[in-house]
Amino acid sequence: MSQIQERGSTHVYKVNKISKEEIESMVARCVYEHPPFCSAACPLKLDVRAFLEAAAAGNFKKALQLYEKAAAFPLVLAAGCEAPCEKRCRLAEIGDAVSIRAVEEAVARFGQAQKPGSVFRTRKKKTVAVFGSGLFALFLAGEIEKKAYPLTVLCEEADLEGFLRCETDFLDEDAFRAELKRLRGKDIQFVFGCTIDAAFFAEKRGAYDVVCASPAVRQRLFPEAASLPELMYCEEERLVSGPCTGVMDAAFGAKKAALTVDRLAQNLDPRNTRGQEGPVDSKLYTDLSAATALTKTPMPGAGYSREEAAAEAGRCIQCHCEECFKSCAYLAHYKKHPGLFAKEIYNNTQIIMGDHQLNKPMNSCALCGQCTVVCPNGVDMARVCLDARRNMVSTDKMPLAPHEFALLDMLFSNEEAFLSRPQPGFESCKYVFFPGCQASAIAPATVKAAYLDLCERLDGGVGLMLGCCGAIGDWAGRTELQEQTKILLDREFGKLGDPIVIAGCPTCKKELAGHEGLQIVGIWDILLKLGLPEGGHGLDRPAALHDSCGARGDESTRNAIRALAEKLGCVLVDTPYSGDRSPCCGYGGLSAYANREVAKELTEKCLARSDAPYISYCMACRDRFAREGRESKHILELLYGTDAGAPPDISEKRYNRLTLKKELLWELWQEETKEMKLDYALDYTGEARGMMDERMILTDDVIAVMDEVRKTGSCIFDEESGLYIACRRIGNATFWVKFSREGDAHYLVHRAWSHRMQVVKREG
Amino acid sequence: MAEKNYYTIDPEGKLTCMKCGVPLIKGKARFMYLDNGFPVELPVCPVCGFVYVPEELALGKVASVERALEDK
């Protein structure tokens, strides 16, 4: 059988570039990192989601810390905030929005204020002055103090109380006292009782690196000054100030002004590198179906008590877009949202030298396309992972090991086990039945029954083609192998007279659709037209129908299967994520070969949807569900009354394909297959058989080793175990067999293992 | 200068080459993979050069080095 070339060396220092635009276009589809709508609407960028989460947990200290990030004087803000967040709260669409402002007010009142900054805290060198008082001056002083600039406030008021009272008459006495205490704790130097006129200003401004003023002072001293409101800066006067009305506007203006101060203090243009300021757009998707508490918590008093505020905060549904995590076991396993994951996987392909740590994650995706249909923006991890695999194959950086067994299996299907014949009595055929490699491997009797039935009931001749459609080469990113398969199959279809292909597997149907001029139907469509074959019967209990990922986007196939199941008398139970949103069983994308753990989680995710027996229409799904101990039937088994029985191991899957080919060749075409009979007896202990399946070692590999032993006598005897040990290099791996001699030409295999490294004796 | 050995196993006379009828000895061998080489000392037949890779070594150290190199 053909072999596959191992990659030559780890010393490959070139990459095939993936354009930045392509990466960005994929990454941008994921909205996981978009802010929730409440935060997006807040000009002060309060992390409302985290704030409400902390408040709901009763952690008012943390909630207040978050709130103080938005504004240095939380009680002032809470009293005058216009709450644009509440207007955008998603709960407002189905009930009452969360009363965010009232929770903020309670948090500001009950939360433990941060301790005043240490006198030893590091301060910046550049100095800042704020002239005047009022809301803008107050908030700005708070923001500049946060940034650790040595700050002096020069105001006309006689003391701190007077300064704070300016424009804050809406505060009740308790709130005023609390804010006064907070203001006292801040690292700000005050100069009270100033007469702020032009002469005073001109005299004092020179002492500071950056100078700011309240709107009133600016209006008085520079009535003609043109302020840029987005910067809160009068460029000509080199004065940080601007117009603002109301509490929120003052707080937002102070944020902008503080950033301008920061830029000016560093001698940078205040226009540049400001990031996104103010409210932003968000495309976050939120599933509202789980929201239950739709009515706001009553407020018996003037404001919420601690408990009431926590209860109201607890109504927040914590908007996150996790549609893909909820549905896909692969993404849930790696706990990375597609925006980040796609970037990391693309970056993995661009590593010139060093470890490709994302190889395994990239090869673990089932390429099933479920994320694309469940994602509100059509994130496409299959495309990302397949592009990455192809890219790495193209630069010879792709390890062969994770996919070699599957690729060799594909070659086996299309070489030793391949069969293409017209129906007996026909030279060319109207149809050809293409059951798919897994059907022949797992349920050969079903394939045979289906073929005989099609021959009998269809006119024009039905050819048979046993082989692999090429999906395995495609999934491995090996476009060359995929192309070779295409050429082989097209040639064979041509020999049969370019018949209509009757696919037995939805993945084959999808893969063969890539062949130009090929007409393909599913066997399910044919059987629906012909009527049920004799001998079929449904399950006597309700069953869950698992839609194949190969049928994603193929509604007609899914409907045809349901119609057949109904005709068979099956009662189907509803499962979440059925139809187009169906998850992969773990076989797709060669996930099971690259990462058994993820593949198992994918299978378990499928089975967690129902306790009922599963009916599927892809043989790989049938096999993986049966392996997990679930009663599992392929629709063709039900239609033909055949039972494929317990899932075969990897060697039996090959044996089944060869035996089916041999049987059909003899029974239908009277062609005898040369049988390779061993001239010795070879048995396996149960333990050996189990470990061979686990370690992907075929009986053919063991036979090759034993043939070598018999031919050369080369083996060793292990005194400790009393067993013989032999090895043979086959393709890219060395296989070892530990055996006992049970007679002259009779061996019992106890253990088997393999490694890919070559080992040679070295001189010296 | 002698090469550093990454791994050493001494058969201690418990393994016999059936082809040559002699005990395996601790001998010099080299693992090669993807254009990388690792000198080791393994049970080797002094006559025919058969090198023995025990199951624990194949599934342990060898497998982990293979994985590491494959991702280079």
Interface residues (C-beta under 8 A of the other chain):
Chain A: E6 R7 G8 S9 T10 H11 G354 D355 H356 Q357 N359 K360 P399 A401 T712 G713 S714 C715 I716 F717 D718 E719 E720 Y724 I725 C727 T734 W736 K738 R751 W753 S754 H755 R756 M757 Q758 V759 V760 K761 R762 E763 G764
Chain B: A2 E3 K14 L15 T16 C17 M18 K19 L24 G27 K28 A29 R30 F31 M32 Y33 L34 D35 N36 P39 L42 P43 V44 C45 C48 G49 F50 V51 Y52 V53 E55 A58 L59 V62 A63 V65 E66 R67 A68 L69 E70 D71 K72
